[in-house]
Amino acid sequence: MSKPYVSIVLPAYNEEEAIAKVIDDVQASMRTTAYQYEILVVDDGSTDSTTRIVESFAQENPAIRLIGNDHRGKGYTVRTGMLAAQGHIVLFSDA
């Protein structure tokens, strides 16, 4: 995969009920553009199936990456995603 132009950072903590729809919506939106993109889900130590759900998406689409950290809070999680982002444009949204 070539370097993405847009990075979308999704901080997540126990988002098993919403994360699949959020990833589907972001992918659908990005597919309407010509931009190369990546989706970075930064998991903040979820104790539900958030990680497993994101991993299944990542297996299907190499533009999706899961980054994990110990439960450190939303600010730290957003910062982790922003620093890992490779795009020229970096966006973030709640999962």
Secondary structure as UniProt FT lines:
FT   STRAND          6..12
FT   TURN            16..18
FT   HELIX           19..31
FT   STRAND          37..43
FT   HELIX           50..60
FT   TURN            62..63
FT   STRAND          64..68
FT   HELIX           74..84
FT   STRAND          89..92
//
